[in-house]
Amino acid sequence: MSSLPLNSSDIHLVVVDCQHDFCHPEGALYVPQGERAVENIASLLKTGKVARVTFTLDWHPLDHCSFKPQGGQWPVHCVQYSRGVALAESLMDPPLLSSLHPTFVTKGANRNQEEYGAFAQPSVEELALLQSGKVVVCGIAGDYCVLETLRNVLKVRPDAQVFMDGIASIDGGTALNEFMTKHQIERFQ
């Protein structure tokens, strides 16, 4: 796996689930190193090398099947209209974001279906979105939502890359690294 330097202003950054419940120590499903990943993503956005950004958001109803009270494996998290779904504060830079024309893609709204990855069944608009620029994926959690989103993006953009400094994983990065090695995914640094 090679590493490519940041030298293009035509980067389309896909930022997966950098939400309060995942990246803040008081969040319902905090992922270790979440704050570091978010800070690195914010720094990348401020370089001027990113032309477009898409944020994916976990967006669950209160009775989602993945929640422990419904027999699922996860604590209640990222409930629609709650503080937990909020984008990480360090990514909330109105002048910067308005210049990047951000797009927001929600997932996990169907109470009866677990949905880790965005773009599983992309709309025409989402497919068009993925055709713009060099697609680079980052976010939280590397072993679940980032990995599944990457799998989905690769169906449309086999040249997609991963910004590893912008990843936090529950498993410390093992699953994502193994997938990237197996599929020869480029690291974007």
C-alpha positions as CSV (number, residue, x, y, z in Angstrom):
1,M,0.0,0.0,0.0
2,S,1.5,3.3,-1.0
3,S,0.8,6.7,0.5
4,L,-0.2,9.7,-1.6
5,P,0.6,13.2,-0.5
6,L,-2.0,15.9,-0.3
7,N,-1.5,17.8,-3.6
8,S,-4.9,18.1,-5.1
9,S,-7.6,20.6,-4.5
10,D,-10.1,18.2,-6.1
11,I,-10.6,16.1,-3.0
12,H,-14.1,14.9,-2.1
13,L,-13.9,14.0,1.6
14,V,-16.5,11.6,3.0
15,V,-16.6,12.0,6.7
16,V,-18.3,9.1,8.4
17,D,-20.3,9.6,11.7
18,C,-18.2,12.3,13.4
19,Q,-21.0,12.8,15.9
20,H,-21.2,13.7,19.6
21,D,-22.1,10.2,20.7
22,F,-19.0,8.7,19.0
23,C,-16.3,11.3,19.4
24,H,-17.0,13.0,22.7
25,P,-15.9,11.2,26.0
26,E,-19.4,11.8,27.4
27,G,-21.1,10.3,24.2
28,A,-23.2,7.2,24.5
29,L,-20.9,5.1,22.3
30,Y,-17.6,6.9,22.6
31,V,-14.8,5.5,20.4
32,P,-11.3,5.9,21.8
33,Q,-9.2,8.5,19.9
34,G,-12.4,9.9,18.4
35,E,-11.4,13.5,19.3
36,R,-8.0,13.1,17.7
37,A,-9.5,11.8,14.5
38,V,-12.0,14.7,14.4
39,E,-9.2,17.2,15.0
40,N,-7.2,15.7,12.1
41,I,-10.2,15.9,9.8
42,A,-10.8,19.5,10.8
43,S,-7.2,20.3,10.1
44,L,-7.4,18.7,6.6
45,L,-10.6,20.7,5.8
46,K,-8.8,23.9,6.7
47,T,-5.8,23.2,4.3
48,G,-7.8,24.3,1.2
49,K,-7.1,21.0,-0.4
50,V,-10.7,19.7,0.0
51,A,-13.1,20.8,-2.7
52,R,-16.2,19.0,-1.3
53,V,-17.3,17.3,1.9
54,T,-20.0,14.7,2.6
55,F,-20.9,14.0,6.2
56,T,-22.7,10.7,7.0
57,L,-24.8,10.7,10.1
58,D,-26.1,7.9,12.2
59,W,-29.8,8.9,12.5
60,H,-31.7,6.4,14.6
61,P,-35.3,6.3,16.0
62,L,-35.5,5.8,19.7
63,D,-36.6,2.2,19.3
64,H,-33.9,1.1,16.8
65,C,-33.3,-2.7,16.5
66,S,-29.5,-2.3,17.2
67,F,-30.2,-0.8,20.7
68,K,-29.8,-3.0,23.8
69,P,-33.4,-2.4,25.0
70,Q,-34.6,-3.9,21.7
71,G,-32.2,-6.9,21.9
72,G,-29.4,-5.3,19.9
73,Q,-25.7,-5.0,20.8
74,W,-25.3,-1.3,21.2
75,P,-26.3,1.3,23.8
76,V,-28.9,3.8,22.7
77,H,-27.0,6.3,20.5
78,C,-27.4,9.0,17.8
79,V,-31.1,9.3,18.4
80,Q,-32.8,11.6,15.9
81,Y,-33.0,15.2,17.1
82,S,-30.9,14.5,20.2
83,R,-27.5,16.0,21.2
84,G,-25.9,12.7,20.3
85,V,-26.5,13.2,16.5
86,A,-24.7,16.6,16.4
87,L,-21.7,16.9,14.3
88,A,-18.5,17.3,16.3
89,E,-18.0,20.8,17.5
90,S,-14.5,21.2,15.9
91,L,-16.1,20.5,12.5
92,M,-18.7,23.2,12.9
93,D,-17.0,26.1,11.1
94,P,-19.8,27.9,9.2
95,P,-17.6,30.0,6.8
96,L,-15.4,26.9,6.0
97,L,-18.4,24.5,5.6
98,S,-20.4,26.9,3.4
99,S,-17.4,27.2,1.1
100,L,-17.3,23.4,0.8
101,H,-21.0,23.0,0.0
102,P,-21.4,20.1,2.4
103,T,-23.8,17.3,1.8
104,F,-25.4,15.2,4.6
105,V,-26.3,11.6,4.2
106,T,-28.3,9.9,7.0
107,K,-28.4,6.2,7.7
108,G,-30.0,4.0,10.3
109,A,-33.4,5.6,10.2
110,N,-35.2,2.3,9.6
111,R,-35.9,0.9,13.1
112,N,-35.9,-2.7,11.8
113,Q,-32.6,-2.6,10.0
114,E,-29.0,-2.2,11.1
115,E,-27.1,0.0,8.6
116,Y,-23.5,0.6,9.3
117,G,-22.5,1.9,5.8
118,A,-23.7,4.9,3.9
119,F,-24.4,4.6,0.2
120,A,-25.6,1.0,0.5
121,Q,-28.4,1.8,-2.0
122,P,-27.3,5.2,-3.3
123,S,-29.7,7.6,-4.9
124,V,-29.0,9.1,-8.3
125,E,-27.8,12.3,-6.4
126,E,-25.5,10.2,-4.2
127,L,-24.0,8.4,-7.2
128,A,-23.3,11.7,-8.9
129,L,-21.8,13.0,-5.7
130,L,-19.4,10.1,-5.6
131,Q,-18.2,10.8,-9.1
132,S,-16.7,14.2,-8.1
133,G,-13.1,14.6,-7.3
134,K,-10.7,12.2,-5.6
135,V,-12.9,10.4,-3.0
136,V,-11.3,10.0,0.4
137,V,-13.0,8.3,3.3
138,C,-12.4,9.0,7.0
139,G,-14.4,9.0,10.3
140,I,-15.7,6.9,13.1
141,A,-15.7,3.9,13.8
142,G,-13.1,2.4,11.4
143,D,-14.2,-1.2,12.1
144,Y,-17.9,-0.6,11.6
145,C,-19.4,2.4,9.8
146,V,-16.2,3.6,8.0
147,L,-15.4,0.1,6.8
148,E,-18.9,-0.5,5.5
149,T,-19.1,2.9,3.9
150,L,-15.8,2.3,2.3
151,R,-17.0,-1.1,0.9
152,N,-20.0,0.8,-0.6
153,V,-18.0,3.6,-2.0
154,L,-15.6,1.2,-3.7
155,K,-18.4,-0.3,-5.7
156,V,-18.7,3.1,-7.4
157,R,-15.2,4.4,-7.0
158,P,-12.6,1.6,-6.8
159,D,-9.9,4.3,-6.6
160,A,-11.2,5.6,-3.3
161,Q,-8.6,6.2,-0.6
162,V,-8.6,6.4,3.2
163,F,-7.3,9.3,5.4
164,M,-6.0,7.1,8.3
165,D,-5.2,10.1,10.6
166,G,-8.9,10.8,10.4
167,I,-10.0,7.4,11.7
168,A,-10.9,6.1,15.1
169,S,-11.7,2.4,15.6
170,I,-13.1,0.3,18.4
171,D,-10.7,-2.5,17.6
172,G,-7.7,-0.2,17.3
173,G,-7.7,-0.3,13.5
174,T,-7.3,-4.0,12.9
175,A,-10.3,-4.7,10.7
176,L,-9.9,-1.6,8.5
177,N,-6.2,-2.2,8.0
178,E,-6.7,-5.9,7.1
179,F,-9.4,-4.8,4.5
180,M,-7.2,-2.1,3.1
181,T,-4.3,-4.5,2.7
182,K,-6.4,-7.2,1.2
183,H,-8.0,-4.8,-1.4
184,Q,-4.9,-2.6,-1.9
185,I,-6.6,0.5,-0.8
186,E,-4.4,3.7,-0.9
187,R,-3.7,5.6,2.3
188,F,-4.3,9.3,1.8
189,Q,-1.9,11.4,3.9
